[in-house]
């Protein structure tokens, strides 16, 4: 089997010849592991299952001041500390400015110009189009976290209107991306924290669920798989996500949920993608503990398919290089 076939078999809840896996690194973790291996190009040998495509236009990011990066929406990110994502440091939209605020063009051909050649160059991998900051995250980066969360209670009309603008933009992106021979549309939208949903399940069902239902169903209309990345403890809405067509859930954090119980309860409907601890085991465990954890996940969560092995997030800079290497060794030894 190739990686594409392994992912598809897993989503169909059939155990492939080996569990597919995907490894991502923060800049610090990548640098540390490269030094450990003595190989700056070690990622080329990882055999990750996904071949990732972005949906941003060419030159979507520009550095407007030292360590201040501006995205295609005009949101500015201070990367003086967090070099990978950054911290939002401006406000683009207010209730007053929303009606006339321009959004980027989802039909910009530079978003998709590389798709055909990239997919052709990765015939054995599962082609994934990534749409990050896809709804709630896009709203709060544009208007402010406090404004969005308070607005869900005190100004719901504004929050609905902003989310509808974002939804319209996303549906157009989906239409363009899914006309190419991709296999999966992957959305990024963190709803959770360590103890539950940021806005709670009731408000999630009012503001988020109806719109992601439209997004997921649009993807399904093209015959593609739907994947979501949402950090935190969000398992209370797994039944909702299953009901609206989700296929793959990431990052499946073992620090906030019992991953084996989640597999038992929802493993017949969801494929879980993640599960290897980035908050405990990779930074603080021993090499043997890492190997044991990865093998346990492969055997128990990977039983009968429904699993894509991965760290529960891009591996942070405090992960021990020998632990990262041990994880890779177990995944490669399947």
Residue pairs with C-beta under 8 A, 6 or more apart in sequence:
1 9
1 16
1 17
1 18
2 124
2 125
3 20
3 47
3 48
3 49
3 50
3 124
3 125
3 126
4 49
4 123
4 124
4 125
4 126
4 127
4 183
5 16
6 16
6 17
6 18
6 19
6 20
6 49
7 20
7 49
7 50
7 126
7 183
7 184
7 308
8 126
8 183
9 15
9 16
9 305
10 16
10 19
10 20
10 271
10 305
10 306
10 307
10 308
11 225
11 247
11 248
11 271
11 305
11 306
12 305
13 267
13 268
13 271
13 304
13 305
13 306
14 304
14 305
15 302
15 303
15 304
15 305
16 305
18 334
19 298
19 302
19 307
19 308
19 309
19 331
19 334
20 49
20 126
20 308
20 309
21 48
21 49
21 308
21 309
21 310
21 331
22 48
22 49
22 50
22 273
22 308
22 309
22 310
23 43
23 46
23 48
23 310
23 311
23 315
23 327
23 328
23 331
24 310
24 311
24 313
24 314
24 315
25 33
25 43
25 314
25 315
26 83
26 84
26 314
26 315
26 316
26 317
27 83
27 84
27 317
28 83
28 316
28 317
29 314
29 315
29 316
29 317
29 319
29 324
30 43
32 317
32 319
32 321
32 324
33 42
33 321
33 324
33 325
34 40
34 42
35 321
36 321
36 322
36 324
36 325
37 325
46 328
47 332
48 125
49 125
49 126
49 308
50 125
50 126
50 127
50 128
50 184
51 118
51 119
51 122
51 125
51 126
51 127
51 128
52 128
52 130
52 186
53 114
53 115
53 118
53 119
53 127
53 128
53 129
53 130
53 177
53 182
54 111
54 129
54 130
55 111
55 112
55 129
55 130
55 131
55 173
55 177
56 71
56 72
56 111
57 72
57 104
57 105
57 108
57 110
57 111
58 110
58 111
58 113
60 71
60 72
61 69
61 70
61 71
61 72
62 69
62 70
63 69
63 70
64 70
64 76
66 80
67 78
67 79
67 80
68 76
68 77
68 78
68 79
68 89
69 76
69 77
69 79
69 86
70 76
70 77
71 77
72 104
73 92
73 103
73 104
73 138
73 141
73 142
74 90
74 92
75 88
75 90
75 92
75 141
75 142
76 88
76 89
76 90
77 85
77 86
77 87
77 88
77 89
78 86
78 87
78 88
78 89
79 85
79 86
81 87
84 314
88 141
88 144
91 142
91 143
91 144
91 147
92 101
92 142
92 143
93 101
93 142
93 143
93 162
94 143
94 147
95 151
95 155
95 158
98 158
98 161
98 162
98 165
101 165
103 165
103 169
104 169
106 169
106 172
106 173
106 176
107 172
107 176
111 173
111 176
111 177
112 176
112 177
112 180
115 129
115 177
115 180
115 182
116 180
118 127
119 127
119 180
119 181
119 182
126 183
126 184
127 181
127 182
127 183
127 184
128 182
128 183
128 184
128 185
128 186
128 227
129 177
129 178
129 180
129 182
129 184
129 185
129 186
130 186
130 188
131 170
131 173
131 174
131 177
131 185
131 186
131 187
131 188
132 187
132 188
133 141
133 188
133 189
134 166
134 170
134 187
134 188
134 189
134 215
135 163
135 166
135 167
135 170
135 187
135 189
135 208
135 211
135 212
135 215
136 148
136 163
136 189
136 190
136 191
136 199
136 207
136 208
137 188
137 189
137 190
138 166
139 148
139 159
139 162
139 163
139 166
140 147
140 148
140 149
142 162
143 151
143 162
148 159
148 162
149 198
149 199
151 158
151 159
152 159
152 199
152 203
152 206
152 207
153 203
156 206
156 207
159 207
160 207
163 207
163 208
163 211
164 211
166 211
167 211
167 214
167 215
170 215
171 214
171 215
171 218
174 185
174 215
174 218
174 219
174 222
175 218
177 185
178 185
178 218
178 219
178 222
178 224
179 222
182 224
183 224
183 225
184 224
184 225
184 226
184 227
184 247
184 248
185 219
185 224
185 225
185 226
185 227
186 227
186 228
186 229
186 248
186 250
187 212
187 215
187 226
187 227
187 228
187 229
188 228
188 229
188 230
189 208
189 212
189 228
189 229
189 230
190 198
190 229
190 230
190 231
190 232
191 197
191 198
191 199
191 204
191 208
191 230
191 232
191 234
191 237
192 198
192 230
192 231
192 232
192 233
192 234
192 256
193 232
193 233
194 232
194 233
194 255
194 256
195 233
195 256
196 232
196 233
196 234
196 236
197 204
197 232
197 233
197 234
197 236
197 237
198 232
199 207
199 208
201 236
201 237
204 237
205 237
205 240
209 237
209 240
209 244
212 228
212 244
213 244
213 245
216 226
216 244
216 245
216 246
217 244
217 245
219 225
219 226
219 245
220 226
220 245
225 247
225 248
226 245
226 246
226 247
226 248
227 246
227 247
227 248
227 249
227 250
227 273
228 241
228 246
228 248
228 249
228 250
229 250
229 251
230 249
230 250
230 251
231 251
231 253
231 313
232 253
232 256
233 253
233 256
233 257
235 257
235 262
235 266
238 249
238 262
238 265
238 266
238 270
239 266
241 249
241 270
242 266
242 269
242 270
246 270
247 270
247 271
248 270
248 271
248 272
248 273
248 308
249 270
249 271
249 272
249 273
250 272
250 273
250 274
250 308
250 310
251 273
251 274
251 275
251 310
251 311
251 312
251 313
252 259
252 262
252 272
252 273
252 274
252 275
252 312
253 274
253 275
253 277
253 279
253 312
253 313
254 275
254 276
254 277
254 280
254 312
255 277
255 279
255 280
255 312
259 272
259 275
259 297
259 301
260 300
260 301
262 272
263 272
263 300
263 301
263 306
263 307
267 301
267 304
267 306
268 306
270 306
271 305
271 306
271 307
271 308
272 301
272 306
272 307
272 308
273 307
273 308
273 310
274 308
274 310
274 311
274 312
274 313
275 297
275 301
275 307
275 309
275 310
275 312
276 282
276 293
276 294
276 297
276 309
276 310
276 311
276 312
276 327
277 285
277 293
277 311
277 312
278 311
278 312
278 313
278 315
278 316
278 319
279 312
281 289
281 290
281 293
281 323
282 290
282 311
282 315
282 316
282 319
282 320
282 323
282 324
282 327
283 316
283 318
283 319
283 320
283 323
285 293
285 323
286 323
287 322
287 323
287 326
290 323
290 326
290 327
290 330
291 326
291 327
291 329
291 330
294 309
294 326
294 327
294 330
294 331
295 330
297 307
297 309
298 307
298 309
298 330
298 331
298 334
301 307
302 309
309 331
311 327
315 324
